[in-house]
């Protein structure tokens, strides 16, 4: 029987090849030098596919990346749309994938009827968490449109390969402990976490008490060099609404 985990890894590696080989560029669309150009619609479709695959892998417990749970929740529980003058990322699959990549946002605001750049977000979950991974390439304003697209393709392709590797080495215990750690970082009580471990956590039955989830979160933080969980009381979560 084929392990579904390997199917997901294979699909990410296939996406990596599509990005690198520019297989999402529309036939017949070329730049001034006759080279194929990806249109926004064709590129968006592949980015959406990458984001949907990332979300699905997370929900099956195949990816343990701190920060990914918040991204998935961001899409599932979309916040109200901001006023027109505020820059924001729309909660959708492609932006889940791009948030993993980092080095993509240039926040802007509308001032005097003109868009003005107010910062450059170089974050991203993978550059932060996978410290031993190769440096992700970053587009530069000095590059031509073709050069920027080529850099982004390398970036997206590398991220897909990293996700494939991460899926193959993520254990059920790691996925469970990552979820527990994520909940603890947003001040969920140990009791709440113990009672709400999702069904996709394959080893959830091994952690059923507040003390058990506390140990799991501590173990995960120490294993991955993450900040320790702040002390909190064991009890019901307080209402923050």
Backbone torsions as a table, in degrees:
resi	resn	phi	psi	omega
1	UNK	NA	131.8	-178.1
2	UNK	-75.7	130.3	177.2
3	UNK	-72.5	124.2	-178.2
4	UNK	-61.0	-26.5	178.0
5	UNK	-58.3	-42.0	-179.3
6	UNK	-71.1	-27.7	176.1
7	UNK	-65.6	-43.4	178.3
8	UNK	-63.9	-42.9	179.3
9	UNK	-61.5	-41.6	179.6
10	UNK	-64.9	-37.9	179.4
11	UNK	-67.0	-37.6	177.0
12	UNK	-66.1	-39.2	178.6
13	UNK	-67.7	-33.2	175.4
14	UNK	-65.8	-41.5	176.8
15	UNK	-63.1	-38.6	178.4
16	UNK	-58.4	-43.2	179.0
17	UNK	-66.1	-37.0	179.3
18	UNK	-65.4	-40.2	177.4
19	UNK	-66.3	-49.9	-176.0
20	UNK	-64.1	-40.9	-177.7
21	UNK	-89.0	3.6	177.2
22	UNK	58.1	40.7	-178.8
23	UNK	-77.2	-0.8	176.7
24	UNK	-96.6	-1.3	178.8
25	UNK	-73.3	139.3	-179.5
26	UNK	-75.7	135.0	179.8
27	UNK	-62.6	131.9	176.6
28	UNK	95.7	-11.4	178.7
29	UNK	-97.0	113.5	-176.1
30	UNK	-129.9	161.5	176.8
31	UNK	-91.1	-169.3	-175.7
32	UNK	-65.9	-17.4	179.0
33	UNK	-101.0	8.8	178.2
34	UNK	81.2	11.9	179.9
35	UNK	-91.7	145.5	-177.5
36	UNK	-63.2	140.9	-179.0
37	UNK	-121.5	132.9	176.6
38	UNK	-81.2	127.4	175.3
39	UNK	-79.3	164.1	-179.3
40	UNK	-61.3	-38.7	-178.7
41	UNK	-67.1	-43.4	-178.9
42	UNK	-67.7	-39.5	178.7
43	UNK	-68.3	-40.4	-179.3
44	UNK	-60.4	-38.9	-178.4
45	UNK	-61.6	-40.8	-179.3
46	UNK	-74.0	-37.3	176.5
47	UNK	-63.8	-40.1	176.5
48	UNK	-61.2	-42.9	179.5
49	UNK	-61.6	-41.7	179.0
50	UNK	-64.4	-40.9	179.3
51	UNK	-67.9	-41.2	178.5
52	UNK	-64.5	-38.6	179.0
53	UNK	-67.5	-38.8	177.8
54	UNK	-62.1	-46.6	-179.6
55	UNK	-63.5	-43.5	179.7
56	UNK	-63.5	-40.8	179.4
57	UNK	-64.1	-38.8	177.9
58	UNK	-62.9	-44.8	-176.3
59	UNK	-69.1	-15.9	176.1
60	UNK	-96.3	0.9	179.7
61	UNK	78.2	24.0	-178.4
62	UNK	-93.7	-12.6	-178.8
63	UNK	-126.5	127.8	176.7
64	UNK	-120.2	85.4	-179.9
65	UNK	-125.7	112.0	176.9
66	UNK	-54.2	129.0	-177.5
67	UNK	106.3	-24.6	-178.5
68	UNK	-69.7	-35.4	179.0
69	UNK	-59.1	-40.3	-179.9
70	UNK	-67.5	-35.0	178.3
71	UNK	-66.9	-43.2	179.5
72	UNK	-64.6	-42.2	177.7
73	UNK	-64.9	-33.9	177.9
74	UNK	-60.3	-38.7	178.6
75	UNK	-76.4	-42.2	-177.4
76	UNK	-67.9	-33.1	-177.8
77	UNK	-125.0	69.8	-174.7
78	UNK	-59.1	130.8	177.2
79	UNK	-72.8	163.3	177.3
80	UNK	-58.6	145.0	178.5
81	UNK	-67.4	137.3	-178.4
82	UNK	-77.3	174.2	175.9
83	UNK	-65.8	159.5	-174.8
84	UNK	-58.8	-29.6	-175.5
85	UNK	-77.3	-8.2	-177.8
86	UNK	-99.7	137.0	176.6
87	UNK	-86.3	140.4	-179.1
88	UNK	-156.0	160.4	171.3
89	UNK	-95.5	130.8	179.5
90	UNK	-77.8	133.3	-179.2
91	UNK	-70.5	101.9	-179.6
92	UNK	-151.4	164.1	-177.0
93	UNK	-55.1	-42.6	-176.9
94	UNK	-63.3	-35.7	179.6
95	UNK	-74.5	-25.8	171.6
96	UNK	-61.4	-45.7	-179.7
97	UNK	-65.6	-43.9	-177.8
98	UNK	-69.3	-29.0	175.1
99	UNK	-67.7	-30.3	174.0
100	UNK	-65.9	-39.3	-175.6
101	UNK	-69.2	-43.2	-172.7
102	UNK	74.2	-178.8	176.5
103	UNK	55.6	35.6	-174.8
104	UNK	-130.6	-21.9	-173.8
105	UNK	-89.1	137.9	166.9
106	UNK	-127.5	88.9	-177.0
107	UNK	-58.0	138.6	-179.9
108	UNK	-134.6	158.7	171.3
109	UNK	-131.3	161.3	178.1
110	UNK	-95.7	119.2	179.3
111	UNK	-132.3	121.8	-179.7
112	UNK	60.8	31.7	179.7
113	UNK	79.8	2.4	-178.8
114	UNK	-119.0	147.7	175.2
115	UNK	-79.4	129.7	-179.6
116	UNK	-125.6	128.0	178.6
117	UNK	-71.5	129.5	-178.2
118	UNK	-117.4	0.5	178.7
119	UNK	172.3	165.5	179.7
120	UNK	-129.5	109.5	-177.7
121	UNK	-83.5	110.2	-179.1
122	UNK	-99.9	17.4	-175.3
123	UNK	-69.9	-135.1	-177.2
124	UNK	112.9	138.0	-176.3
125	UNK	-68.8	-45.4	-176.5
126	UNK	-66.3	-45.6	177.9
127	UNK	-60.0	-31.1	-178.1
128	UNK	-79.0	-44.1	-172.3
129	UNK	-87.9	-37.7	-177.0
130	UNK	-92.8	75.9	-171.8
131	UNK	-64.0	-26.1	-177.4
132	UNK	-91.6	3.9	-178.9
133	UNK	-80.2	158.6	175.4
134	UNK	-61.2	151.4	179.1
135	UNK	-62.8	134.1	179.2
136	UNK	-79.8	130.7	179.3
137	UNK	-66.1	150.6	-178.0
138	UNK	-129.1	128.7	177.6
139	UNK	-62.3	146.9	178.4
140	UNK	-118.4	149.0	-179.7
141	UNK	-64.4	-24.9	-179.1
142	UNK	-75.3	-13.4	-180.0
143	UNK	-75.9	155.2	172.2
144	UNK	-72.1	169.7	177.8
145	UNK	-58.7	-40.4	179.3
146	UNK	-65.5	-40.8	179.5
147	UNK	-65.2	-41.4	177.9
148	UNK	-63.2	-42.4	179.5
149	UNK	-63.7	-40.8	179.6
150	UNK	-63.8	-40.2	178.8
151	UNK	-65.6	-42.9	178.6
152	UNK	-63.3	-38.9	179.5
153	UNK	-62.4	-41.0	177.4
154	UNK	-64.5	-40.5	179.7
155	UNK	-62.6	-51.0	-178.0
156	UNK	-63.6	-39.8	178.7
157	UNK	-62.8	-42.1	179.3
158	UNK	-65.0	-41.3	179.3
159	UNK	-62.1	-41.9	178.5
160	UNK	-61.4	-40.4	178.3
161	UNK	-66.7	-39.4	178.4
162	UNK	-64.5	-39.7	178.4
163	UNK	-65.7	-38.9	177.4
164	UNK	-60.9	-45.1	178.2
165	UNK	-63.3	-41.4	-178.7
166	UNK	-63.8	-40.0	179.0
167	UNK	-61.7	-41.8	-176.2
168	UNK	-71.4	-23.5	-178.4
169	UNK	-107.0	-1.5	-179.9
170	UNK	-83.3	120.6	178.4
171	UNK	-86.8	164.2	176.3
172	UNK	-60.7	-36.1	178.8
173	UNK	-66.0	-41.6	179.6
174	UNK	-63.7	-42.7	179.7
175	UNK	-63.4	-42.4	178.5
176	UNK	-64.5	-48.6	-177.7
177	UNK	-66.1	-31.8	176.5
178	UNK	-64.2	-44.8	178.6
179	UNK	-61.1	-44.5	179.8
180	UNK	-61.0	-45.3	179.6
181	UNK	-60.9	-43.2	179.6
182	UNK	-59.4	-44.0	-180.0
183	UNK	-66.1	-36.6	179.7
184	UNK	-66.8	-32.1	-179.0
185	UNK	-70.8	-18.3	177.4
186	UNK	-104.6	24.4	171.3
187	UNK	69.0	25.5	169.2
188	UNK	-68.5	143.5	177.9
189	UNK	-75.5	158.4	179.0
190	UNK	-61.5	-36.0	179.2
191	UNK	-64.1	-45.5	-179.9
192	UNK	-61.7	-44.0	-178.8
193	UNK	-61.7	-45.0	-179.1
194	UNK	-60.7	-32.8	-177.0
195	UNK	-87.5	-10.5	-172.9
196	UNK	-125.2	18.8	176.1
197	UNK	-61.1	123.9	-174.3
198	UNK	-66.2	158.6	-177.3
199	UNK	-63.1	-28.2	-177.4
200	UNK	-70.9	-13.6	174.7
201	UNK	-71.9	104.7	-170.3
202	UNK	-65.7	-25.0	-179.4
203	UNK	-109.9	30.7	-175.8
204	UNK	-64.4	-30.8	-177.3
205	UNK	-68.2	-13.4	179.9
206	UNK	-84.7	-10.7	180.0
207	UNK	-130.2	99.5	-173.5
208	UNK	-125.5	0.6	-177.5
209	UNK	-123.9	157.6	177.1
210	UNK	-55.6	-40.6	179.2
211	UNK	-66.9	-34.7	179.1
212	UNK	-66.0	-43.1	-179.5
213	UNK	-71.7	-32.1	176.8
214	UNK	-63.1	-43.3	178.0
215	UNK	-64.5	-38.3	-179.8
216	UNK	-64.3	-43.9	179.5
217	UNK	-64.8	-42.2	178.9
218	UNK	-63.9	-43.1	179.5
219	UNK	-61.8	-42.7	-178.8
220	UNK	-66.4	-43.1	180.0
221	UNK	-61.9	-43.7	-179.3
222	UNK	-67.8	-39.4	-178.2
223	UNK	-63.9	-37.2	-174.4
224	UNK	-107.3	9.6	177.2
225	UNK	65.0	37.1	-178.4
226	UNK	-96.5	160.3	178.5
227	UNK	-59.5	140.1	179.1
228	UNK	-67.5	156.5	178.7
229	UNK	-75.3	135.6	177.6
230	UNK	-68.8	149.8	-179.6
231	UNK	-64.9	141.9	175.9
232	UNK	-148.6	168.2	179.6
233	UNK	-80.6	152.2	175.1
234	UNK	-91.6	110.5	-178.5
235	UNK	176.2	-164.1	-178.8
236	UNK	-75.0	145.7	178.7
237	UNK	-68.3	139.8	178.4
238	UNK	-77.4	150.6	-178.8
239	UNK	-76.4	117.9	-177.7
240	UNK	-103.1	5.4	-179.1
241	UNK	-75.6	NA	NA
